[in-house]
């Protein structure tokens, strides 16, 4: 068995430390994208509907 490493979550095997770092990075990227509106479906829908509307003749 490999020697435990002290991480911010306590003492863990090296494989768990790598997995935790990947998950932390993924969550940080997802949170950053959400803050900037990358996952906002409302914005995309509004733009799509605006293209489909026809201008009334006056």
Secondary structure as GFF3:
##gff-version 3
##sequence-region A 1 58
A	DSSP	beta_strand	5	7	.	.	.	ID=ss1
A	DSSP	beta_strand	10	12	.	.	.	ID=ss2
A	DSSP	alpha_helix	14	35	.	.	.	ID=ss3
A	DSSP	alpha_helix	41	52	.	.	.	ID=ss4
###
